[in-house]
């Protein structure tokens, strides 16, 4: 694959960086050691403008090109997940209950690799804003960075990100214009009845039948309220009630997630969920309280930038290894907030037949780090060409 030669020559260094980060995972906004490592590397590249403490532990570094021009942002997430590392590798996590099982250690490494190359060559007109973001895994670090003004503060005009993709062939790059990843909302339905003895249900108001009916009825949102053409997921992922075999509980609760792409479908799903919960509770003599939290919005690529990024990818990995028409997927990503703030695109880099992200045996494929770093570097050189 035609990765940049000088980046390919750094493959062992990239692997060492990535495995160091893998052994020291950090959660949410608490990416203190990760950010310090990033800053240490950036300083070693000779990058003078480094800003820390953004979204608590986020880092923004600026590389100036040889000529003036506009600024493009490149983003990598840094945080890990609260789970055990069962990869069995020599570089497995050293922190119990924390693991880089989504590959953010690899994303950080790819952006560092691109940063080293771009700082050495500076073959572009304008500026690169390197965005090292905490708290993608549920904390909304991308939103916080945007709310703290990084786009205006650093004059960022476009922004790009990339994520590893288990199941896609190693080194292939895929994306699409328009909706790419879904929104992610959470709900909890608290059901209140009247508890009592399991042998005398007539003296109680049992919340369990109400909860069971709700689980079934909520599926009608997808099957009967939304066109089959629209993508929507309503999943009940928790149901809790009771403490003993002979006690009818006084309360129960359900919880789950709603995933969609269009604002009107998102609104409809929330409305119907509330209606179904409240009405089903009434049918069984109970009451229901719905707590609905809107999480990450859909990740929507801008058409021009997605097409441009795909073309750059073709130059890096070859036309036969790039698709720019993939179907949207239902997981969510807080890069969506950056794409709401500025034009840009998000892409996936195949890492081969490996365990999926968030699986305890997942490990980032170090072979793709030079490819991702080369993509970032070529994107900058192509988007910000020297004029002389």
Order of alpha helices (4+ residues) and beta strands (2+ residues): alpha-alpha-alpha-beta-beta-beta-alpha-beta-alpha-alpha-beta-beta-beta-beta-beta-alpha-alpha-beta-beta-beta-alpha-beta-beta-alpha-beta-alpha-beta-alpha
